[in-house]
Amino acid sequence: MLKVFSDIFNTLGPAVVVPIMIFVVSVALGVQVKKSIMSGLYAGIGLTGFGWVIGSFAPAVTQLVDQMVKATGLKLEVVDMGWQMGSKLSFSTTIGLSFFVFGLLIEILLFVIGVTRVFVPSNLWNNFGYMIWGAMAYQFTQNFALSFAFMIFMLLYSLLLSETVADRWSEYYGVKNATINSIHNVESLVPAIILDPLWNLLGLHKSKLNPETLKTKLGVFGEPTMLGAILGLIMGIFGNIKSLGTLTAWGQILGFAVALSAVMTIFPLITGVFARAFGPLAEAVEKNKKQDASNERETDKKRWFIAVDDGVGFGEPATIIAGVLLIPVMAILSFVLPGNKTLPMVDLIAIPFIIEAMIAVTKGNILKTILNGIIWLSLGLYASSFIAPYYTSAAIAAKALPAGAALIASFNLTARPLNALIFFAWISGNPIFIGITIIVYLVGLFFLRTKRESIYAYLKKMADKNSGFEGSKEKIFMEQN
């Protein structure tokens, strides 16, 4: 049976599987069949568009970073091969496929009994994020029960973070009753909350570095399209610093500037199409919520969220600007951080996915997000360096890599400091370390279940301290008819 599932999902891919799941979930929630079909198509179109743009741009970034490495003479042992390799790996393992099948049932059960108020099956494809950690754990421990339990725990922990950020993400990105839940991206909520008081103490909440201010102060130079061209030009020059006198170098420099400008322009358009997939779902949730509650207070308590793909928020202006600005920063930091072994390459374009929770809780404060990103993703480089041997071993075992291949990683999947700590605690097999992770989770769950309204009020107050930005005027618009 697992082989059948592997063949189906590897053959169809996310651009087909996700629309099917959205159609099924939409119909189950009472959405008209016509709208459900259109929702599925919009999801498929959006994912196809993301794939085309990322597939075209990632090689250009990879080549440029490789040239920068050669220019500096540095040698970093671990190469970022992109999250796509991780997806392939996870669906090539027995334990991964076991979770994909039974994890769906567990996710439904957790929602039905009220452990979480996030409905995950609408974002089923991103279960591969749990599967990759389970594959690595099993490859090291050869303990199926422990590795499967570890994946369940990672699911629980990500749902805790997902529901915590849900109100902020839903309001900021303009998608009602929706939240992100992929384990590799929602983790960035943690540093955003922890570091915010420090940034406020330094007065960064007064910063007006946001899309609207950039447009007002810089005019055409503050537009995402122009910012992409300027940043692409700078990155291109750094990548060709030793050959600036050649026509070939300037061909690459100018070509990369246009390519990055295109990404900054096209991604918001694709995001708008992709977000339409979740419009009818969000409205159905709103309708059900009002029917189930007798008053506004009860409505807030019973409020639940649908899990959506991070691609919904990728093209939002503050998100893509902060994410693209972090690309050269993280590339350079990987060269200079002592002890780092990871060279981020293919997944650099995925940084906007990673920082969505940071953007949401800081209300689009680009300066705070960049600083949060620098600190957390720098720690992530070290996490990835330590995780790389396990990731590579799992890839070889799954025949996704040939034996004897160089160390690989995924900057998006493995450069996650908190996920890495939990991973090492569980694969140690030490009941004390595992117990600590479980206790921390249970404490967090207790507060979320008993104090959710207070938590949401605190995060709203925290976000509202950021001055001069009420959210981007270029929100994700969804047609509801």
N, C-alpha and C positions, 0 to 999 in steps of 0.2 A: 504493500500500500504506500509506504513512504517513497519508494522508487517512482510510483505513479505521480505522486505530488511533486517530486523533484522534477520529473520530466515536464509536467504541466507548467509549473511556475518558471522554470528555466526557458521553456519554449515561448510562452506567452509574454513574459516580462511585465514590469510594472505598468506600462502604458496600456495594457489590456486587463491585467488582474485588478488594478485599482478601480477602473470604471465599473467593472462587474460588481465589486464589493459595494461601491457607492450606490449603484442601481438597486441592489438587494436591500441595503440599509434604508434607502429612501422609501422604497415601497413598503417596507416593514413599519416605517414611521408614518405612513399614511399619505405620502406625497403622491400626486397624480403620476400615472405611468409615463405620460408624455414628458413631464418635468424630470422624472427620474432618469429617463433615457438621455435627455439633454444634459443632465448633471454628469452622468457617466461619460458622455462624449466630451464635455468641457474638460473633465479631468484627464482623459486620454490625450486631448489636444495640448493641454498645458504641459503634461509630462513629456510628450513628444517634443514640444518646443524647448523645454529645459534641456532635454537630451541633446538636441541639435546644437544649441548655443554652447553648452558646457563642452560637448564633444569637439566643437570647432575651436573653442578658446583655450581649453586646458593644454593642448600640445604647444601652443604659442607661449603660455606661461612657463611650462616645463622647460622648453628650450632656452628661454631667457634666463631662468634661474640657474640652469646648468652652465650657461656661459658666465654668469656671475661667480659661480663656484670655481670654475676654471681660472677666471681672472684673478681670484684671491689666492688660488693655490691650496685651498682647504680641501680636506677629504673627510666627508661625513659618511659613516658606515651604513646608516639606515635610510633607505629611499622610500619616500611616500609614493605609493602606487595608486592611490585613490580609493574611495569608498566602494567603487564598483567591484574591485577585487574582493573586498570583504563580503559583499552581497553574494558573489559567485561562490565563495568559500562556504558561507553559512548554509546555502542550499545544496551543498555537496557533501554534507555530513549527516549521519544518522541522527545524532543528538539534536542538530539544528532542525531537521525536518520533523522530529518528534515534537519539538516545542511549537513549531509552526502549526501543527495539527491540534495538539492538546492544549497549547497555549491559548488558542482562540476560545476554547471552551472555558478555560480558567478566567480569561478576560471577561467573558459574558457573566460568569458566576460572580466575580468580584463586583461587577456593576449591579447585578440583581440583588445581592445581599447587602449592598451599601458600603462596602469597604472603600470604594471610590465612586465619585460622581462624574467620572470621565468615561465615555463610551468609546473604547479603543478599536473595535472591529472596523469602524469607518476608515481607519488608517492602518489596516492590516499589514500592508507591505513592509512598513518600517519595523515589523517584528524581527527582521533580519539583524537589527541592532542588538537584540538580546541573544540571538542565535550565534553571533560571532564570538561573544564572550563565553558562551557555553561551550563552543567548539574548542576554544583555547583552553578552558578549564579541563575539559575531558582529555585533550591531548596530553596535558601535563599530569593529571591525576589518574587517568584511566578509571575513574569512578563515575559511573553513569548517574547514580542517584544524587551524589553531591553536586555534579555539574548541572543536572536538571533543576535541583532545588535552588542552585545559584541563579539560574535564569529566571526562575519565579521571583526570587528576591529582587533581582534587578528590575523586573517588571513592577513590583510593588513600590520600589523606591522611586522609579521614574514617574509612576502615577501620582505619588505624593507631591513631587515637584510640579508635575503637569497641572494638578488641580490648584496648587498654590498660586501659580502664575496665571491661571485661566482668566480671572476677572480682568487683570491688567492687559494680557495679550489680546483678549477679545475686544476690549475698549480701544486700545491703541491702534490695532490693525483693522478695526471696523468690521469684524466678522462676528456677528452675534452668537453667543453660546458656543464658542469654539476655542480650542487651545491646541498647543503643540504637545507631543508626548514622546518623540523619538529620544531614546536614552542618550544618544551621542550629542544632542543639542540642548535639551532642556536643562542639563546639568549646569549650564552657564548662569542659571538663576542664582546659584549659591554665592559666587563672588559678588554679583551685582547687589545682593542684599547686605552682605557682610561689609563691603567696602564703601557703601553709600554714605554712612555717617562721617567717614574720613573725608570723602570728597566734599561733603557739605561744610565740614569744619574748615576746609581750605577755600571755600567760597565757589566751588565749581558748579553748584546748583544755580548760580547766577549767570553761568556761561550761556551765551545765545548762539553757540555754534550748532546750528540746525539748518535744515534745507531752506526754510523760509528766509532766515537771516542771510544765508549765503546768497540767495537770489537778490535780496534787497540791497545788500552791501556791495556785492561783486557784479551784479547785473548778469550778463550772459556768461561770465566766467564762474558764476555760482551755480549754473545749471549742471545737473548730473552728466549730461552729454559732454559739455565742455570740460568738466572736472575729469572725466574719464580720459579724454584726449590729452589733457595736460599731464595727468599721472602716468599715462601710457608712454608719453614722450620721455618723461624723467626716467621711468624704469627701463625703457629701451636704451637710453644713453648709458645708464649704469651697466647694462648687459653687454654693451659694445664699447666699453670705455677704452679698450686697447686698439680699437680699429675705427675710430671716428673719422679718419681720413679717407675711408673707402665708400664707394657707392653702395656696396652690398650692405654695409652696416646701416646706412641711412635708409635703405629700403626696408630693412627689418624694423628700425626705430619708428618710422612713420607708419608702417603697416600695423605695428603693435598699438600705436596710439589710436588709429582708426578702429582697430578690433576692440580695444577696451572701451572706447566711446560707444561702439555699437552695443556692447554688453550692457552698459549703463542705460542705454536708450531702449533696447529691445526687451530686457528682462521685466521691467514694469508692465509692459504690454502683455507679455505672456502670463505674468502673475494675475493680471486682471481677468484673463480668460479662465485660468485655473481656479480662481476664487469663485467663479460662477457655479462651479460644481457643488459648492457647499452652501450656496444661498438658500435653496429650498429645504435642505437639511436643517439649517439654523432656524428658519421660520417654523418648521415642524416642531423643533425642540421648544421654541418660544410658546407655541400654541398648547403643546402638551403640558408645559410648565404651569401656564395660567389655569388650565383645566384641573390640574391636580392640587392647586393651592387655593385656600379660601381668602387669604389676605396677602398684602405685599410682603410682610415679614415672613410669612409661611412660604411665599414664592421664592424669596432669597434662600431660605433654608433648603428647599427642595430643588433648587436650580442645578441642572446638570449640563455637561458640555460634550460636544462631539470632538473627537480627536481628528485633527487635520494635518496634512503634510506640511512640513516647514516651507515648502515652495510657495505657499500662499503669501507669506510675508517677505520673501526674498527681494522682490522688486520695490518695496516701499522705500522712498527716497533716503530717509535717515539710515535705514538698514544697509542699503547697498553702498551709500557713500562711506559710512564707517567701515564696512566690510572691505571695500576696495582699498581704502587708505591703509588698512591693516596688512594687506598683502605684501607690499615691499618691507614694511616694518618687521613682520615675522620672518621674512626671508633673510633680512640682514641680521636679526637677532639670532637666528639659527647658526650663523657664522661665528658670532662673538661670544655666545653664552658658554662659559667653561664647562666641560663635561658633557655637553649635548652631542648626541650622535645622529639625530634625525634631521634630514633635509626635506622640509615641506615643499612639495612640487604640485602634483596633480590636484590635491585637495585645497590649495590656496583659494581657488575660486569658490569653495564651499564656505568660506568664513562668514558671509552674510547669514547663512543658515544657523551657524553656531551662535551668533550674537543676538538673535531675535529676543530672547528673554531679557537680555541686558537692555536692549532698546526699549522694550515694553515697560519695564519698571523704572526707567529713568526718563520716560516720556520723550524719547527721541533726542536725548542729550548726547551728541556725538562725541564730545570731549570725554565725558565720563565713560562712555562705551569703549572708546579707544584705549583709555588707561586700564579699564577692567580687562579688556582683551589682551593687552600687552602682558599684564601680570598673570592672568589665568592661562593663556596660551603658551607663555614661556614655561610655566610649570608643566604644561601639557607636552612640550617638547621633551622634557626629562621623562615624563610618564611614558611617552611613546618610545623613547630610547630603551627603557626597561622592559616594555611590553613586546618589543620587536621580535626577540627570539621565540616567544610563545606564538605570536601571530604568524611568523614565518614557518614554524614547525607545523602549525595547524593547516596552513596553506599547502605545504608539501604533502602532508598526510591525506588531504582532500584532493590531491593531484591537480590543484590549481597552480602549483609551481613545480618545476623539476627539482629533483634531489640535488642538494649542493648549491642551491640558488643563494644569492646575496640576501642579507637581511632586508626585509621590507616592512612597511607599516602603512597606516592610513591616518593622515593628519586629522581627518574628521572623526574617525572612529576610535583611534587609540590615544590621541593626545588629550585625554580626559583625566585630569588628576584625581578627582573623587572616585570615578569609576575604577581607575587603576588601583586605588587603595582598597576598595571593596573586593576587587578581583584577587589581590594578593592575600587579603584576610581569609577569603574562602578557600583558595587553593592550598593554603597552609594546612588545612584540615584541623587547625587548632580550635577547639570549642570556645575558648575565651575570646579569640579574635572574631570568630563568626558571631558569637553571642553579642559582642559589643555592637556590631553592625545592626543586628536585629533589634536590640534595645533602643538604639538611636532612632531607628525607623518607627518603632512602636510609640515612642514618645512624640515624634513628629506627627504620627497618625492621630494620636489622642488629641493633640492640640488642634489639628485640622478639623476633626470631626466635632469637637466641642466648641471651638473658637473661630470657625471659618469666617464668619461675618466680621469679627474683630481683626483678623489677619488681612482680609480684603480692605478694610477701612485703613489699616496701617499702611499697606502698600500703596493705596490711592493717595494718602497724605504724603508719603515718601515721593511719589511721582510728581505730585502737584507742587512740590517745593522747587522744581526745576522751572525757572522763569522764562517767559517769552516764547513758549511753544505749547500750543494747545493740540498738538498732533498735526501731522502733515495734511495739507489741503489736497494732496494727491493720494487720497486714501484708496483702498482697494474697493472699487465699486462693484456691486453685484446686482444684476437685474433679478427682480423677484417675480416677473411674469413671463 
